[in-house]
Amino acid sequence: MRRFQLSALALGIAALAGCGGSSSDGDDAAAAQPRLTMQITATQDFPGSYGAVGAYEKVSGTLRGELDPRDPKNATIQDLQLAPVNSRGMVEYATDFTLLKPKEMAKASGILRYDAPNRGNILTMPNPSATPGDAVYLERGYVMLYAAWQGDVPKSNPERLTAQVPVARNPDGSSITGAYRTELVPSSATSTMALPGGVFNGTMLPYAPASLDNTRPGYSLTRRINETDPREPIAAADWKFANCSDSAPFPGTPDETRVCLKQGFDPLYLYELVYEAKDPKVMGVGLAGLRDAVGFFRKAEKDSEGNANPLAGRIRHTIGQGTSQSGNAMKTFLHLGFNQALDGSRVFDGMFAHVAARQTNVNTRFAVPGGGGGLRTDHTAFGQTAPRGLDKDYVDGISGRNGGVMRRCSATDTCPKFFLGLSGTEFWQLQGSPALTNTEGTQDLAQPENARVYYYASTQHGGAGGEASISYAPSRNVYPSGTVVHFNDTFRALFIALEDWVTTGKQPPASQVPRVADGSLVRPEQVRFPVMRGLQWKVGSQLTDIPAFNYLARHNDFELLDFGPQFRPEDEAGIAGIFPPRQTGRFYPIMVPQVDGSTGLTRAGIRSVEAQAPLGTSIEFNYVNSERIVDLTNLGGSYIPFHKTQAARIAAGDTRPSLQELYGSQQGYVQAVRSAADRLVEQRFLLRRDADAIVQKAQASAIFE
């Protein structure tokens, strides 16, 4: 491996000799600076030309760096002191990166936008040919940076960004072992399931069992239908760490990455596996590596071998963004203090945690950063314990702990301008309301001055894009799946508002959230939907009846969990020793957005054009169509169109207005769309280019046909 030492001026790294600790290499090692090398592996043209900025290119490569385990700025990293060190006393790591930059850097705007990969995948690479609005970032001269932070992502395809982090070892070099838990959720009948398991984490690199002998203490496999059902133990003789197949039936071929069940895994059941794992990755190194990678691209002129930083001297502001799991990771990055660079400055001037209600399990022993949240799965998994409140003085009355996401950055004056975006799913499934209320659910929280919270009204977690995005599989979901109301256009406008706040100080729009004070944020049992029935949806070539809407008030509870005395819940860090976690019986109140009694769309938040000029009711949840599984569709919403005429909706007993009553004619609908778009542009929740495209789409539609 080639290594080099960046100058203190380049990375702004103060001398570490006074940071404490010692090294077997003496004073020279104690005074050494962390090294960072950059290797560019490919440079290729990016399609298109973007206004005055012109052409872009895509640059790919790897950064290889070091962390000083004696530096207090790295002290929050779990097991860093147990990571192997090189001859200089440094812990090594590597991270893949991709840059999208103007070919002529003199035309760059000075903004470096970092987008955190989601489980190694780039979600936000601009694609103006598919989404014309994405061109706005390139026309404004952004440099887009994607760099890996998650250390258990396999290199399953060349586009996936991976990070290499060390494995912790005992002082004598032997393997560290400890309790580990995962959930195996089969989508179809199968004899074998791959580790690490889970709906969201299934393709990541697993933690191997310390022994394949599943009769050892601490090993168990159970099953249950619903998350709250009692666990049914499965005898050790009926399952093995093995791969089973037609040619190698149970007990199969021993395999530390798979589990084989004698009678097979039944998709009706949720399986929970607990075992003694070995060789925990020091996963928190990925966050420190991200900190230093952004610092390099922002400030360094070149590496110590003389290789030029391709952005040298052109970056003035940095804005970090993450979506869903990676948005949770950005909040964790901030909460754990990594927005303070090694020279004490801010890493990110602005940060946007998009559809990100929680934090990420990236800094425990045997961390699982790829986990997610559904009603059956990951309900009692990690990611739940760190504070939801943003303010440094946030008080958690349930746990008795104080201090929110911005506690550390407030102490070091390194907090960014911060946006938090929430879809409806974040309330129903991902326990988002504690970010907005006190822990009794009786009072709205005042957010920090440097923060804005935006709720995208009547949306699902993954966004949508018109009726063409709706699908219907009655055997799986009760109602047509998806929401016509979406936040894709809203996000672009908000990102530009965040840019303005960071670069010029122009205040962004005020937070837009449902509130306890005005009755727009309520307990689930208080939501009152209109009557919706008598409609059909085309499934293939056949019209299928949509069941009358039946509101069941299902939602994901949020219980205070106990993972044991070595776990630090306030930081989502430490060592978990109780699996499954002990349930305390103390619950955070879950609040959800109240709906309009006429249309069924939610009342508060940023109401996009599709919510202000609707063609139906976008609902922020859906139900699994099963008599035995009590479940919400995972991270998905539902859609029930309006009747076209007043006579049809009255005959069906639907209390919502018909399209005829709302708009009168196609021209009336287009005018309603235009008026809504103009309002949103004025409010800075929609860019004019996107507004014009929405109006053109409405003009081309035929809603009464």
C-alpha positions in Angstrom: 0.0 0.0 0.0 1.4 3.4 -0.9 1.1 6.0 2.0 1.9 9.6 2.3 1.6 12.4 4.8 -0.5 15.4 4.1 0.8 18.7 5.4 -0.9 20.3 8.4 -1.7 23.2 6.2 -3.4 21.1 3.6 -5.7 19.2 5.9 -5.7 21.6 8.8 -4.5 18.9 11.2 -3.0 20.2 14.3 0.0 18.4 15.8 -1.2 15.5 17.8 1.8 15.1 20.1 -0.2 16.7 23.0 -3.3 14.4 22.5 -2.2 11.8 25.0 -1.2 8.2 24.6 2.2 6.7 23.6 3.6 4.5 21.0 6.1 1.7 20.8 7.8 3.8 18.1 8.5 6.7 20.5 8.3 10.4 20.0 8.4 10.3 16.2 5.2 8.2 16.1 3.6 10.3 18.8 4.1 13.4 16.7 3.1 11.8 13.4 0.2 13.1 11.3 -2.4 10.8 9.9 -1.6 9.9 6.3 -4.1 9.8 3.3 -3.4 8.7 -0.2 -5.6 9.2 -3.3 -5.6 6.8 -6.2 -7.7 7.7 -9.2 -8.7 4.6 -11.1 -11.0 6.0 -13.9 -12.0 9.3 -15.5 -14.8 9.4 -18.0 -17.0 12.0 -19.7 -20.5 12.6 -18.2 -23.3 13.0 -20.8 -24.6 16.5 -21.6 -23.6 20.1 -21.3 -24.9 22.3 -18.5 -25.4 26.0 -19.1 -22.4 28.2 -18.6 -20.6 25.4 -16.7 -20.5 23.2 -19.7 -19.3 19.6 -19.6 -18.8 17.4 -16.6 -16.6 14.3 -16.0 -16.9 11.4 -13.6 -13.8 10.6 -11.5 -13.5 7.4 -9.6 -10.9 6.2 -7.1 -10.0 5.2 -3.6 -8.7 7.0 -0.6 -6.5 5.2 1.9 -6.1 6.8 5.2 -5.0 6.6 8.8 -6.7 7.5 12.1 -4.7 8.2 15.3 -6.4 6.2 18.1 -4.9 8.8 20.6 -6.7 11.8 19.1 -9.7 12.8 21.2 -11.6 13.6 18.1 -11.6 9.8 17.4 -12.5 8.8 21.0 -16.2 8.1 20.3 -15.3 5.2 17.9 -16.2 1.9 19.5 -13.3 -0.5 19.7 -10.8 1.8 18.0 -8.3 1.0 20.8 -8.6 -2.7 19.8 -8.0 -2.1 16.1 -4.6 -3.2 14.6 -2.1 -0.4 14.1 0.7 0.0 11.7 4.3 0.8 12.5 3.4 4.4 13.1 0.7 3.5 15.6 -2.1 4.4 13.2 -5.3 2.6 12.3 -5.7 2.1 8.5 -8.9 2.3 6.4 -9.9 2.8 2.8 -12.9 4.3 1.1 -14.1 4.2 -2.6 -15.2 7.6 -4.0 -16.8 9.0 -7.1 -16.6 12.7 -8.1 -18.9 14.4 -10.6 -17.1 17.7 -11.5 -17.0 20.3 -14.2 -14.3 19.6 -16.7 -13.2 23.2 -16.3 -13.0 23.6 -12.5 -12.7 27.4 -13.0 -16.4 27.2 -13.7 -17.3 25.4 -10.6 -19.4 27.3 -8.1 -17.4 26.4 -5.0 -20.0 24.1 -3.6 -19.0 20.5 -2.8 -22.2 18.4 -2.3 -21.5 15.1 -0.6 -24.2 12.4 -1.0 -23.9 9.5 1.3 -24.3 6.1 -0.4 -27.2 4.0 0.8 -25.8 0.5 1.5 -23.1 1.3 -0.9 -25.4 2.4 -3.7 -25.4 5.9 -5.2 -29.1 7.0 -5.1 -28.7 10.6 -6.2 -26.4 10.7 -9.2 -28.0 13.4 -11.4 -29.7 11.9 -14.5 -31.1 14.9 -16.4 -32.2 12.7 -19.3 -34.6 10.8 -17.0 -35.2 13.7 -14.5 -34.7 17.0 -16.2 -34.9 18.9 -12.9 -31.6 17.3 -11.8 -29.8 19.5 -14.3 -30.2 22.4 -11.8 -27.3 21.1 -9.7 -24.9 20.8 -12.6 -26.0 24.1 -14.1 -25.2 25.7 -10.8 -21.6 24.3 -10.9 -21.9 21.8 -8.1 -19.1 19.2 -7.5 -20.9 16.0 -6.4 -18.9 13.7 -4.1 -20.0 10.1 -3.2 -17.7 8.3 -0.8 -18.3 5.1 1.1 -18.8 5.1 4.9 -20.3 1.6 5.6 -17.7 -1.1 6.2 -19.8 -4.2 5.6 -20.8 -3.6 2.0 -19.6 -6.2 -0.5 -18.1 -5.3 -3.8 -21.0 -7.0 -5.6 -20.8 -4.7 -8.7 -18.3 -2.1 -9.9 -20.7 0.8 -9.2 -21.1 0.0 -5.5 -18.9 2.0 -3.2 -17.3 0.1 -0.4 -15.2 1.0 2.7 -12.5 -1.2 4.3 -12.5 -0.9 8.1 -10.4 -2.9 10.5 -11.5 -5.8 12.6 -11.1 -5.5 16.4 -8.9 -8.0 18.1 -8.1 -8.9 21.7 -4.8 -7.5 22.9 -3.2 -11.0 22.4 -4.4 -11.0 18.8 -7.2 -13.5 19.2 -10.7 -13.1 17.9 -13.2 -11.0 19.9 -16.5 -12.8 20.3 -19.9 -11.7 21.6 -23.6 -11.9 21.4 -25.2 -11.1 18.0 -28.8 -11.1 16.8 -30.5 -11.0 13.4 -33.9 -11.5 11.9 -34.5 -13.8 9.0 -37.5 -12.9 6.9 -38.2 -15.3 4.0 -40.1 -13.9 1.0 -40.8 -17.4 -0.2 -40.4 -21.0 1.1 -36.8 -22.0 1.1 -34.5 -24.4 3.0 -31.6 -22.0 3.4 -31.3 -18.3 4.2 -28.1 -16.2 3.9 -26.7 -14.2 6.8 -26.8 -11.4 8.0 -30.5 -11.5 7.2 -33.1 -8.8 7.5 -35.2 -7.2 4.8 -32.7 -4.3 4.3 -29.4 -5.8 5.4 -29.6 -9.1 3.7 -26.9 -8.5 1.1 -24.2 -7.2 3.5 -21.2 -9.0 4.7 -22.1 -11.2 7.7 -20.5 -11.7 11.1 -19.4 -15.4 11.2 -20.4 -17.5 14.2 -17.6 -18.3 16.7 -18.5 -21.9 16.3 -20.8 -23.8 13.9 -21.9 -25.9 16.9 -25.4 -24.4 17.5 -25.9 -26.4 20.7 -23.6 -24.0 22.5 -25.0 -21.7 25.1 -26.3 -18.4 23.6 -27.3 -20.0 20.3 -31.0 -20.0 19.5 -33.5 -19.9 16.6 -37.1 -18.9 17.1 -40.1 -18.1 15.0 -43.3 -16.1 15.3 -45.8 -14.7 12.9 -46.1 -11.1 14.2 -43.5 -9.1 16.0 -45.5 -9.1 19.2 -46.3 -12.8 19.2 -44.5 -15.2 21.6 -41.4 -16.7 20.2 -41.5 -20.4 19.4 -38.1 -22.1 19.9 -36.8 -24.3 17.2 -34.7 -27.3 18.4 -31.0 -27.1 17.6 -31.2 -30.5 15.9 -33.6 -29.0 13.3 -31.3 -26.1 12.1 -27.6 -25.7 11.3 -25.1 -23.2 10.0 -25.1 -24.8 6.6 -26.1 -24.6 3.0 -28.8 -27.1 2.0 -29.7 -28.0 -1.6 -31.3 -30.9 -3.5 -27.9 -32.5 -3.8 -27.0 -31.8 -0.1 -30.3 -31.9 2.0 -30.4 -31.2 5.7 -28.0 -31.0 7.5 -26.4 -29.8 4.4 -22.8 -28.5 3.9 -21.4 -26.5 6.8 -21.3 -22.8 6.0 -20.7 -19.9 8.4 -22.7 -17.5 6.1 -26.0 -19.5 5.9 -28.6 -21.1 8.0 -30.5 -24.3 6.9 -33.8 -25.3 8.5 -34.9 -29.0 8.4 -38.5 -28.3 7.6 -37.7 -25.1 5.6 -38.3 -21.5 6.2 -42.0 -20.5 5.9 -42.8 -17.0 4.6 -45.6 -16.7 7.1 -43.1 -16.5 9.9 -40.4 -14.1 11.2 -37.3 -16.0 12.4 -35.0 -14.6 15.0 -31.4 -16.0 15.2 -29.1 -15.3 18.2 -25.5 -16.6 18.3 -22.0 -15.9 19.4 -20.3 -14.0 16.6 -16.6 -13.3 16.1 -14.4 -10.6 14.6 -16.4 -7.4 14.9 -15.6 -4.6 12.4 -14.6 -1.2 13.9 -17.5 0.2 11.9 -17.3 3.7 13.3 -14.0 4.2 11.5 -16.1 4.8 8.4 -17.5 8.0 9.9 -14.1 9.3 10.7 -12.9 8.3 7.3 -15.7 10.3 5.8 -14.8 13.3 7.9 -11.2 13.2 6.7 -12.2 12.5 3.0 -14.3 15.6 2.8 -11.6 17.6 4.5 -9.1 16.4 1.9 -11.2 17.3 -1.1 -12.2 20.6 0.5 -8.7 21.8 1.6 -5.8 19.8 0.3 -3.7 21.0 -2.6 -2.0 17.6 -3.2 -0.9 14.5 -1.4 2.6 14.0 -0.2 3.5 12.1 -3.3 2.6 15.1 -5.3 -0.7 13.9 -6.8 -3.0 16.9 -7.2 -6.4 17.1 -5.5 -8.7 17.5 -8.5 -10.7 20.1 -6.6 -7.7 22.0 -5.1 -8.5 25.6 -4.3 -12.0 25.5 -5.8 -14.2 24.5 -2.8 -15.6 27.2 -0.5 -18.7 25.4 1.0 -19.7 21.8 1.7 -23.2 20.4 2.0 -23.8 16.8 3.1 -26.9 14.9 2.2 -28.2 11.4 2.9 -31.5 9.7 2.0 -33.2 7.1 4.3 -30.6 4.8 5.8 -27.8 7.2 4.7 -29.7 10.2 6.0 -29.9 8.4 9.4 -26.1 7.9 9.1 -25.6 11.7 8.5 -27.5 12.4 11.7 -25.3 9.9 13.5 -22.2 11.5 12.0 -23.4 14.8 13.4 -24.5 13.4 16.8 -21.2 11.6 17.4 -19.2 14.8 16.8 -17.7 14.0 13.5 -18.7 17.4 11.9 -15.6 18.8 13.7 -12.7 18.4 11.4 -9.2 17.5 12.7 -8.3 21.2 12.6 -11.4 22.1 14.6 -13.4 23.6 11.7 -16.7 22.4 10.3 -16.7 19.5 7.9 -20.2 20.3 6.5 -21.5 23.8 6.4 -25.0 22.4 5.6 -26.6 19.1 6.0 -29.9 17.6 4.7 -31.1 14.4 6.3 -33.8 13.3 3.9 -36.7 10.9 4.9 -34.5 10.1 8.0 -36.4 9.7 11.2 -33.8 7.8 13.2 -30.0 7.2 13.6 -27.9 4.4 12.3 -26.3 1.5 14.1 -22.8 2.2 12.9 -20.8 2.5 16.2 -21.6 -0.6 18.3 -19.6 -3.8 18.5 -21.0 -6.0 15.8 -22.6 -2.9 14.2 -25.3 -3.4 11.5 -25.6 -0.1 9.6 -27.8 -1.5 6.9 -30.8 -2.3 9.1 -34.1 -0.6 8.6 -37.5 -0.4 10.1 -40.8 -2.1 9.4 -43.7 -3.3 11.6 -42.6 -6.9 11.8 -38.9 -6.5 11.2 -36.1 -4.6 13.0 -38.7 -3.3 15.4 -36.5 -4.0 18.4 -33.2 -3.7 16.5 -30.6 -1.0 16.8 -31.2 2.5 15.5 -33.9 3.1 18.1 -32.0 4.3 21.2 -30.2 7.5 20.2 -32.1 10.8 20.6 -34.7 11.9 18.0 -34.7 15.5 19.3 -32.3 17.9 17.6 -31.7 20.5 20.2 -28.6 20.3 22.4 -30.7 20.6 25.5 -33.4 18.1 24.4 -34.9 16.3 27.5 -35.9 12.7 27.1 -38.5 12.1 29.8 -38.9 8.5 29.1 -35.2 7.4 29.4 -34.2 10.2 31.8 -31.4 11.3 29.4 -30.6 14.8 28.3 -29.0 16.1 25.1 -30.1 15.9 21.5 -28.4 15.3 18.1 -26.6 18.7 18.2 -25.2 18.4 21.7 -21.6 17.8 20.6 -21.5 20.1 17.6 -22.9 22.9 19.8 -20.1 22.4 22.3 -17.5 22.8 19.5 -19.3 25.4 17.5 -19.4 23.1 14.5 -23.1 22.6 13.9 -24.2 22.9 10.2 -27.2 24.6 8.8 -29.5 21.6 9.1 -32.6 20.3 7.2 -34.6 17.3 8.3 -37.2 15.9 5.8 -40.0 13.6 6.8 -42.4 11.7 4.6 -45.6 10.2 6.1 -43.9 6.8 6.5 -41.6 8.3 9.1 -44.6 8.8 11.3 -46.5 5.5 10.8 -43.6 3.1 10.6 -40.3 4.8 11.7 -41.4 6.6 14.8 -40.7 10.1 13.6 -43.0 12.1 15.9 -40.6 12.2 18.9 -38.4 14.6 16.8 -41.3 17.0 16.9 -42.8 16.7 20.4 -41.9 16.2 24.0 -41.8 12.7 25.3 -45.3 12.9 26.6 -46.7 13.9 23.2 -48.4 16.9 24.7 -46.2 19.8 23.5 -44.5 20.8 20.3 -40.7 21.1 20.4 -38.9 24.4 19.5 -36.3 23.5 17.0 -32.7 25.0 17.1 -32.2 28.2 15.1 -29.8 26.4 12.7 -32.4 23.7 11.9 -35.6 23.4 9.8 -37.9 20.4 9.7 -40.0 19.8 6.6 -42.9 17.3 6.4 -43.8 16.2 2.9 -47.6 15.9 3.3 -49.4 12.7 2.1 -46.2 10.9 0.9 -44.6 7.6 1.3 -41.0 6.9 2.1 -39.8 6.4 -1.4 -41.6 9.2 -3.2 -43.8 8.6 -6.2 -44.7 10.3 -9.5 -48.3 10.3 -10.7 -50.8 7.6 -11.2 -48.4 5.7 -13.5 -46.4 4.9 -10.4 -49.3 3.1 -8.7 -49.5 -0.7 -8.8 -52.0 -3.1 -7.4 -51.4 -6.7 -6.3 -54.6 -7.6 -4.2 -52.9 -10.8 -3.0 -50.2 -8.8 -1.3 -51.7 -5.4 -0.3 -55.2 -4.4 0.5 -55.2 -1.2 -1.6 -53.4 0.0 -4.7 -49.7 0.6 -3.7 -47.9 3.9 -3.8 -48.7 7.6 -3.4 -49.4 10.0 -6.3 -48.3 12.9 -4.0 -44.5 12.9 -3.9 -41.5 15.0 -2.7 -39.1 14.7 -5.6 -39.6 18.3 -6.8 -39.9 19.6 -3.3 -36.5 18.2 -2.4 -34.8 20.0 -5.3 -36.2 23.4 -4.2 -35.3 22.8 -0.6 -31.8 21.9 -1.5 -31.4 25.2 -3.3 -32.8 26.9 -0.3 -30.2 25.2 1.9 -27.5 26.3 -0.6 -28.6 29.9 -0.3 -28.6 29.7 3.5 -25.1 28.3 3.6 -23.6 30.6 1.0 -25.4 33.9 1.4 -27.2 33.6 4.8 -30.6 33.9 3.2 -33.1 32.4 5.6 -34.9 29.3 4.3 -38.6 28.8 4.6 -39.9 28.2 8.1 -40.3 24.6 9.3 -43.5 22.9 7.9 -44.7 20.2 10.3 -47.9 18.9 11.9 -48.4 20.3 15.3 -50.0 19.2 18.6 -51.1 22.8 19.2 -53.4 23.1 16.2 -54.6 19.5 16.1 -52.7 18.5 12.9 -50.5 16.0 14.9 -52.6 13.5 16.8 -52.7 10.0 18.3 -53.4 7.4 15.6 -56.8 6.6 17.1 -57.8 10.2 16.6 -57.4 10.3 12.8 -60.7 10.6 10.9 -60.7 9.6 7.3 -63.7 10.2 4.9 -65.6 7.3 3.4 -63.8 5.9 0.4 -65.5 3.2 -1.6 -67.0 2.0 -4.9 -63.9 2.3 -7.0 -62.0 0.0 -9.3 -58.3 -0.4 -10.5 -57.0 -2.1 -13.6 -54.9 -5.1 -12.8 -53.5 -6.3 -16.0 -56.4 -6.1 -18.5 -59.1 -6.6 -15.8 -60.8 -4.1 -13.7 -60.6 -5.1 -10.0 -62.7 -3.7 -7.2 -60.8 -1.7 -4.6 -62.1 -2.6 -1.1 -63.8 0.1 0.8 -61.2 1.9 2.9 -61.1 0.6 6.5 -58.9 2.6 8.8 -57.3 0.3 11.5 -55.0 2.8 13.2 -52.0 0.4 12.8 -48.6 2.0 13.5 -45.2 1.0 14.8 -44.8 1.5 18.6 -41.6 2.9 20.1 -40.6 1.3 23.3 -37.6 2.1 25.5 -35.3 -1.0 25.1 -32.5 -2.3 27.3 -29.5 -3.9 25.5 -27.5 -4.3 28.7 -25.0 -2.4 30.9 -22.2 -2.1 28.3 -24.5 -0.5 25.7 -24.5 3.3 25.5 -28.0 4.1 24.3 -27.6 7.8 24.2 -24.9 7.4 21.5 -26.3 4.2 19.9 -22.8 2.8 20.8 -21.1 0.3 23.1 -21.5 -3.4 23.4 -25.0 -5.0 23.4 -25.3 -8.0 25.6 -29.1 -8.7 25.9 -30.7 -10.3 22.9 -33.5 -9.9 22.3 -33.4 -6.6 24.2 -35.3 -6.3 27.4 -38.6 -4.6 26.9 -39.1 -2.0 29.7 -42.9 -1.4 29.1 -42.2 2.3 28.8 -43.3 3.7 25.4 -42.8 7.0 23.6 -46.1 8.3 22.3 -46.4 8.0 18.6 -48.3 10.9 16.9 -49.3 11.0 13.2 -50.6 13.6 10.8 -54.3 14.4 10.9 -56.2 14.2 7.6 -58.7 16.5 5.9 -62.1 15.1 6.5 -63.1 15.9 2.9 -60.3 14.6 0.7 -58.4 12.3 3.2 -55.1 14.1 2.5 -53.1 15.3 5.4 -53.6 18.9 6.6 -50.2 20.1 7.6 -46.7 20.2 6.0 -45.6 21.0 2.5 -48.5 20.1 0.3 -47.2 19.5 -3.2 -49.2 20.2 -6.4 -50.5 16.7 -6.3 -51.9 17.4 -2.9 -53.4 20.8 -3.6 -54.9 19.7 -7.0 -55.5 16.0 -6.2 -57.0 13.3 -8.4 -57.4 11.0 -5.4 -56.4 10.3 -1.9 -52.7 9.4 -1.3 -52.5 7.6 2.0 -49.2 7.3 3.9 -49.6 3.6 4.7 -51.0 0.4 3.3 -52.0 -2.9 4.8 -50.6 -6.4 4.1 -53.4 -8.5 2.7 -53.2 -11.5 5.1 -55.6 -12.9 7.7 -52.7 -13.8 10.0 -50.0 -11.2 9.5 -50.9 -7.9 11.2 -48.7 -5.6 9.2 -48.3 -2.4 7.3 -46.9 -2.6 3.8 -43.2 -2.0 4.4 -42.3 1.7 3.8 -45.2 2.0 1.3 -48.4 4.0 1.0 -51.7 3.6 -0.9 -53.8 5.4 -3.3 -57.6 5.6 -3.8 -58.8 7.7 -6.8 -61.7 10.1 -6.7 -64.9 9.2 -8.6 -65.1 11.2 -11.8 -68.7 12.4 -11.4 -70.9 13.5 -8.5 -73.5 11.0 -9.4 -71.0 8.1 -9.3 -69.6 9.0 -5.9 -73.0 9.5 -4.3 -74.2 6.2 -5.7 -71.1 4.5 -4.2 -71.5 6.3 -0.8 -68.1 7.9 -1.2 -68.0 11.2 0.8 -65.0 12.7 -0.9 -65.6 15.3 -3.7 -65.6 14.0 -7.3 -63.3 15.3 -10.0 -66.4 17.0 -11.5 -67.1 18.8 -8.2 -63.5 19.8 -7.7 -62.6 21.1 -11.2 -65.7 21.1 -13.4 -63.6 20.5 -16.5 -60.1 19.7 -17.8 -59.5 23.5 -18.0 -60.5 23.9 -14.4 -58.1 21.1 -13.4 -55.2 22.7 -15.3 -55.9 26.1 -13.7 -55.9 24.5 -10.2 -52.6 22.9 -11.0 -51.2 26.2 -12.3 -52.3 28.1 -9.2 -50.9 25.5 -6.8 -47.6 25.5 -8.7 -47.3 29.3 -8.6 -48.0 29.3 -4.8 -45.3 26.7 -4.2 -42.8 28.6 -6.3 -43.5 31.8 -4.3 -43.0 29.8 -1.1 -39.7 28.4 -2.4 -41.0 24.8 -2.2 -40.9 24.4 -6.0 -38.5 25.6 -8.7 -40.0 27.4 -11.6 -38.7 24.9 -14.1 -40.4 22.1 -12.3 -43.6 24.1 -11.9 -43.7 24.6 -15.7 -43.2 20.9 -16.3 -46.0 20.0 -13.9 -48.4 22.4 -15.7 -47.4 21.0 -19.1 -48.1 17.5 -17.8 -51.6 18.6 -16.6 -52.4 20.1 -19.9 -51.5 16.9 -21.6 -53.6 14.8 -19.3 -57.3 13.8 -19.7 -58.6 13.3 -16.2 -62.3 12.8 -17.3 -61.7 10.1 -19.8 
